[in-house]
């Protein structure tokens, strides 16, 4: 349907659905009328009609998913234009697909189709599954063979062929072997095309009105369209012109990741191992030996000279080159890790930015020397893999099992290796500009193994975001409970290039009575967070709060190190008081929250992802403790580069970046507390900068209006909390 043929949405009809006594209200037992939800739905419908973009901050509990789903459904059906709904978390995707959308399908007099779109690697490739069958006993370990047998049996009754449908966890390496990949897909030439699970999933998405995706998949699609054209009928997703970006406060981080580049030591070594392992656990392991086995199986059909040349290339050239590349990779990344360790005073969490003063360091010469040896080995391997590809092309007419698939697999490996070589060369040999930041990152796992990565990312994505999305799309709705800082959208507008002439805005306000339901409390007798005494005294203060509240608490940290120190100090004390203490990392997030809800008195210590997406309504959670204000680490390479970029334009980086980032994170943490109109609770901030620094007022101004604020000694805070419960 052309733009001038658009059928405008009936705004009044959509608005009516969100009133008391409406169709939605009649079909939901615990329906709560929310003026904010009604206004949000109206304004989104108007934005679709006007083909404009919109920022919507909807307070926790607004019911924003219905408010954007209803206009999206109307639009998709009336105008035959699909709408993409993109989220940051699996929790929200599941809520949309399993709860919100089925309810609307049942209640609305609208025949619409919604599909959850997953990445290609989630689907089983039938060609890979069946061509492995003749090799399975030769190339799979005992555990992998057991998984493979179960996959074969599962495949006979599988509906979607999606990994989420499995009732068991297949071996990781096995799933990698049989998962669908774009680079190795035979498409129309595949003998299993008619039964292909991914093709079926793609057809489902093409016929859908609403596509539910995550931000990473959306930006993967945009990355393809950037290279091949925004008007492609099909990239990762079918063509669309309308997007709902829920949890939009995460968009800059996700977009920066997709526009950047990365070389992972672990991934590269895994790639080389899968080509040809240094030590084989079974007879035939790795792509090269499997290829040699297939060539030998077809020896009657391959001319002897060609067969011997292929075997010599694999045995005498490629196998030694893979081992040489593996050795050079280990030496190079170990050299990088050692260099980073030597300059650890410059790093933030194992990150070292490649600034001019770093690459002029005397020891950097050793890194560049090893980089040359490393790239030389990879380029030699690349050249011989291309030769192997050319030689394989010469036997195209031979009866060779899965010949086309093997050739495509080889081309995919060549492409991957080429990208790795180019990225390493780019990061190490092309000096970072004001627009790009390069850095080394080292991480150590629980076994003491170090993984080293090379990274590159753009400093400012605003221009790219505007060009690729704002200009190309008819309507993008950015929504979250945390888009404003001090009641203003200025921060997200600056970061994403959302100028006022392109993007309208709406703040719905909050649906809850925060004056009656919530309190913000700050103990003033704790030392500042940078004091040596802070941790010790903060642990003692936290213990008093947890005992007074009988658990029922979520404690949020800004680092795993501090979280673990608190956990070790509190564990035995809380156990004696029969309060269950759960720590992020001990189990999956889903299981931790499940255990918390089932416990009579429990506390979760969390960081990172626990600041958002945790939804525990009711009296199971009545206290949220924020240990430190969540400022980013200033020496983090991306943060440091963004600070420099702002300074170069004459802007204050603290007021324009560091503070807004912290406030949005703080609002996310605060939002864990009140999830319904009957919830009550207290947020305690152990970081007194929120009241004794001028910028602290920005945090306070950014939380829901009406919330009581108390600052006093810890004993008085505890007493007032008890009084708050009594009055509530």
GIQUIBEL-V767883 format. One record per backbone hydrogen bond with DSSP energy under -1.0 kcal/mol. NH is the residue of the N-H (numbers start at 1). CO is the residue of the C=O. E is the energy in kcal/mol with one decimal. If there is no record, write none. Layout:
NH & CO & E
NH & CO & E
//
This chain:
5 & 2 & -1.6
6 & 3 & -1.3
11 & 9 & -1.5
14 & 10 & -2.3
15 & 11 & -2.8
16 & 12 & -2.1
18 & 15 & -1.6
19 & 16 & -1.5
22 & 19 & -1.7
26 & 22 & -2.5
28 & 25 & -1.0
31 & 28 & -1.5
38 & 34 & -1.8
39 & 35 & -2.4
40 & 36 & -2.2
41 & 37 & -2.3
42 & 38 & -2.1
43 & 39 & -2.6
44 & 40 & -2.2
45 & 41 & -2.2
46 & 42 & -2.1
47 & 43 & -2.1
48 & 44 & -2.4
49 & 45 & -2.2
50 & 46 & -2.3
52 & 47 & -2.3
53 & 502 & -1.1
54 & 476 & -2.6
55 & 504 & -2.3
56 & 478 & -3.3
57 & 506 & -2.5
58 & 480 & -1.7
59 & 509 & -1.3
62 & 59 & -1.9
67 & 63 & -1.5
68 & 64 & -1.7
69 & 65 & -2.4
70 & 66 & -2.3
72 & 68 & -1.5
73 & 69 & -2.8
74 & 70 & -2.3
75 & 71 & -2.6
76 & 72 & -2.7
77 & 73 & -2.2
78 & 74 & -2.7
79 & 75 & -2.6
83 & 209 & -2.4
84 & 242 & -2.6
85 & 211 & -3.6
86 & 244 & -3.2
87 & 213 & -2.1
93 & 89 & -1.6
94 & 90 & -2.8
95 & 91 & -2.0
96 & 92 & -2.4
97 & 93 & -2.7
98 & 94 & -2.7
99 & 95 & -1.5
100 & 95 & -2.6
101 & 96 & -2.8
103 & 99 & -1.7
104 & 100 & -2.1
105 & 101 & -2.5
106 & 102 & -1.7
107 & 103 & -2.2
108 & 104 & -2.3
110 & 108 & -1.8
112 & 110 & -1.1
115 & 210 & -2.5
117 & 212 & -2.6
122 & 119 & -1.9
123 & 120 & -2.2
124 & 161 & -2.3
125 & 178 & -3.4
129 & 125 & -2.3
130 & 126 & -2.6
131 & 127 & -2.4
132 & 128 & -1.1
135 & 132 & -1.1
136 & 132 & -1.8
138 & 135 & -1.5
139 & 135 & -2.3
140 & 136 & -2.1
145 & 141 & -3.0
146 & 142 & -1.9
147 & 143 & -2.0
148 & 144 & -2.8
149 & 145 & -2.4
150 & 146 & -1.8
151 & 147 & -2.3
152 & 148 & -2.4
153 & 149 & -1.9
154 & 150 & -2.7
155 & 151 & -2.7
157 & 154 & -1.6
158 & 154 & -1.1
163 & 122 & -3.0
165 & 162 & -2.2
166 & 163 & -1.5
175 & 171 & -2.5
176 & 172 & -2.1
177 & 173 & -1.4
178 & 174 & -1.5
179 & 175 & -1.4
180 & 123 & -2.8
185 & 182 & -1.3
189 & 186 & -2.1
190 & 187 & -1.9
193 & 190 & -1.6
195 & 192 & -1.2
200 & 196 & -2.1
201 & 197 & -2.3
202 & 198 & -2.7
203 & 199 & -2.4
204 & 200 & -2.1
205 & 201 & -2.0
206 & 202 & -2.2
207 & 203 & -1.8
209 & 113 & -2.5
210 & 113 & -2.1
211 & 83 & -2.4
212 & 115 & -3.0
213 & 85 & -2.6
215 & 87 & -2.4
218 & 214 & -2.2
219 & 215 & -2.5
220 & 216 & -1.7
221 & 217 & -2.1
222 & 218 & -2.2
223 & 219 & -2.1
224 & 220 & -1.7
225 & 221 & -2.4
226 & 222 & -2.3
227 & 223 & -1.2
228 & 224 & -2.5
229 & 225 & -2.6
232 & 229 & -1.4
235 & 237 & -2.3
239 & 233 & -2.2
243 & 475 & -2.3
244 & 84 & -3.2
245 & 477 & -3.3
246 & 86 & -2.3
248 & 479 & -2.3
250 & 247 & -1.6
251 & 248 & -1.5
254 & 250 & -2.0
255 & 251 & -2.9
256 & 252 & -2.5
257 & 253 & -1.9
258 & 254 & -2.1
259 & 255 & -2.0
261 & 456 & -2.7
263 & 454 & -2.6
265 & 452 & -2.2
268 & 264 & -2.6
269 & 265 & -2.6
270 & 266 & -2.1
271 & 267 & -2.4
272 & 268 & -2.3
273 & 269 & -2.5
274 & 270 & -2.3
276 & 272 & -2.6
284 & 138 & -1.9
287 & 274 & -3.3
288 & 275 & -2.4
290 & 286 & -2.2
291 & 287 & -2.6
292 & 288 & -2.4
293 & 289 & -2.2
294 & 290 & -2.2
295 & 291 & -2.5
296 & 292 & -2.3
297 & 293 & -2.1
298 & 294 & -1.6
299 & 296 & -1.4
301 & 298 & -1.8
307 & 303 & -2.6
308 & 304 & -2.9
309 & 305 & -2.0
310 & 306 & -2.3
311 & 307 & -2.5
312 & 308 & -2.7
313 & 309 & -2.3
314 & 310 & -2.1
315 & 311 & -3.1
316 & 312 & -2.8
318 & 313 & -3.1
319 & 314 & -2.2
321 & 317 & -1.9
322 & 318 & -2.6
323 & 319 & -2.0
324 & 320 & -2.6
325 & 321 & -2.7
326 & 322 & -2.5
327 & 323 & -2.4
328 & 324 & -2.8
329 & 325 & -2.4
330 & 326 & -2.4
331 & 327 & -2.4
332 & 328 & -2.6
333 & 329 & -2.8
334 & 330 & -2.1
335 & 331 & -2.2
336 & 332 & -2.4
337 & 333 & -2.5
338 & 334 & -2.5
339 & 335 & -2.3
340 & 336 & -2.4
341 & 337 & -2.4
342 & 338 & -2.4
343 & 339 & -1.3
344 & 341 & -1.6
346 & 343 & -2.6
347 & 344 & -1.1
348 & 351 & -1.2
352 & 440 & -3.0
354 & 438 & -2.5
355 & 353 & -1.9
359 & 355 & -2.3
360 & 356 & -1.0
361 & 358 & -1.6
364 & 361 & -1.7
365 & 362 & -1.0
367 & 363 & -1.0
368 & 364 & -2.4
369 & 365 & -2.2
370 & 366 & -2.3
371 & 367 & -2.3
372 & 368 & -2.0
373 & 369 & -1.9
374 & 370 & -2.5
375 & 371 & -3.0
376 & 372 & -2.3
377 & 373 & -2.1
378 & 374 & -2.1
379 & 375 & -2.6
380 & 376 & -2.2
381 & 377 & -2.3
382 & 378 & -2.6
383 & 379 & -2.4
384 & 380 & -1.9
385 & 381 & -2.3
386 & 382 & -2.0
387 & 383 & -1.6
388 & 384 & -2.3
389 & 385 & -2.2
390 & 386 & -2.1
391 & 387 & -2.4
392 & 388 & -2.4
393 & 389 & -1.6
395 & 392 & -1.6
396 & 393 & -1.1
398 & 395 & -1.9
400 & 398 & -1.7
403 & 400 & -1.6
406 & 402 & -2.6
407 & 403 & -2.5
408 & 404 & -2.3
409 & 405 & -2.5
410 & 406 & -2.3
411 & 407 & -2.3
412 & 408 & -2.4
413 & 409 & -1.8
414 & 410 & -2.3
415 & 411 & -2.5
416 & 412 & -2.3
417 & 413 & -2.4
418 & 414 & -2.4
419 & 415 & -2.2
420 & 416 & -2.2
421 & 417 & -2.4
422 & 418 & -2.4
423 & 419 & -2.5
424 & 420 & -2.6
425 & 421 & -2.3
426 & 422 & -2.3
427 & 423 & -2.6
428 & 424 & -2.5
429 & 425 & -2.3
430 & 426 & -1.5
437 & 457 & -2.8
439 & 455 & -2.2
440 & 352 & -2.8
441 & 453 & -2.4
442 & 350 & -2.6
443 & 451 & -2.4
445 & 449 & -2.5
448 & 445 & -2.1
451 & 443 & -3.1
453 & 441 & -3.0
454 & 263 & -2.5
455 & 439 & -2.8
456 & 261 & -2.4
457 & 437 & -2.2
459 & 435 & -2.8
465 & 461 & -3.1
466 & 462 & -2.4
467 & 463 & -2.4
468 & 464 & -2.8
469 & 465 & -2.1
470 & 465 & -1.4
471 & 466 & -2.5
473 & 469 & -2.9
474 & 241 & -1.9
475 & 241 & -1.7
477 & 243 & -2.8
478 & 54 & -3.2
479 & 245 & -2.8
480 & 56 & -1.5
485 & 488 & -2.6
488 & 485 & -1.2
493 & 489 & -2.1
494 & 490 & -2.5
495 & 491 & -2.4
496 & 492 & -2.0
497 & 493 & -1.1
498 & 493 & -1.8
499 & 497 & -1.6
502 & 499 & -1.2
503 & 499 & -2.5
504 & 53 & -2.4
506 & 55 & -2.0
508 & 57 & -2.3
514 & 512 & -1.3
517 & 513 & -2.2
518 & 514 & -2.1
519 & 681 & -1.1
520 & 708 & -3.3
521 & 683 & -2.9
522 & 710 & -2.7
524 & 712 & -2.1
531 & 528 & -1.9
534 & 531 & -1.1
537 & 533 & -2.4
538 & 534 & -3.1
539 & 535 & -2.3
540 & 536 & -1.6
541 & 537 & -2.4
542 & 538 & -2.7
543 & 539 & -2.3
544 & 540 & -1.7
545 & 541 & -1.9
546 & 542 & -2.7
547 & 543 & -2.4
548 & 544 & -2.4
549 & 545 & -2.0
551 & 546 & -2.7
553 & 602 & -1.8
554 & 623 & -2.2
555 & 604 & -3.1
556 & 625 & -3.2
557 & 606 & -2.5
563 & 559 & -1.8
564 & 560 & -2.7
565 & 561 & -1.8
566 & 562 & -2.2
567 & 563 & -2.4
568 & 564 & -2.3
569 & 565 & -1.4
570 & 566 & -2.2
571 & 567 & -2.1
574 & 570 & -2.7
575 & 571 & -1.9
576 & 572 & -2.0
577 & 573 & -1.0
578 & 575 & -1.6
579 & 574 & -2.8
580 & 601 & -2.8
582 & 603 & -3.4
584 & 605 & -2.4
586 & 583 & -2.0
592 & 588 & -2.4
593 & 589 & -2.4
594 & 590 & -2.0
595 & 591 & -2.7
596 & 592 & -2.4
597 & 593 & -2.4
598 & 594 & -1.6
599 & 595 & -1.1
603 & 580 & -2.5
604 & 553 & -2.1
605 & 582 & -2.7
606 & 555 & -2.9
610 & 607 & -2.3
611 & 608 & -1.7
612 & 609 & -1.4
621 & 618 & -1.0
622 & 552 & -2.5
623 & 552 & -1.3
624 & 682 & -2.3
625 & 554 & -2.6
626 & 684 & -2.9
627 & 556 & -2.3
631 & 629 & -2.3
636 & 633 & -1.8
640 & 636 & -3.3
641 & 637 & -2.3
642 & 638 & -2.3
643 & 639 & -2.4
644 & 640 & -2.2
645 & 641 & -2.3
646 & 642 & -2.1
647 & 643 & -2.4
648 & 644 & -2.2
650 & 647 & -1.5
651 & 646 & -2.6
656 & 652 & -2.3
657 & 653 & -1.3
658 & 653 & -2.1
659 & 654 & -3.1
661 & 657 & -2.4
662 & 658 & -1.9
663 & 659 & -2.5
664 & 660 & -2.4
665 & 661 & -2.0
666 & 662 & -2.6
667 & 663 & -2.7
668 & 664 & -1.8
669 & 665 & -2.2
670 & 666 & -2.8
671 & 667 & -2.1
672 & 669 & -1.5
673 & 670 & -1.6
679 & 676 & -1.0
681 & 517 & -2.4
682 & 622 & -2.0
683 & 519 & -2.9
684 & 624 & -2.6
685 & 521 & -2.5
686 & 626 & -2.3
690 & 687 & -1.5
691 & 688 & -1.8
692 & 688 & -2.1
693 & 689 & -1.5
696 & 693 & -1.5
697 & 694 & -1.3
698 & 695 & -1.4
700 & 696 & -1.8
701 & 697 & -3.0
707 & 704 & -1.3
708 & 518 & -1.3
710 & 520 & -3.1
712 & 522 & -1.4
717 & 713 & -2.8
718 & 714 & -2.5
719 & 715 & -2.2
720 & 716 & -3.2
721 & 717 & -2.2
722 & 718 & -1.8
723 & 719 & -2.2
724 & 720 & -2.6
725 & 721 & -2.1
726 & 722 & -2.2
727 & 723 & -2.9
728 & 724 & -1.9
//
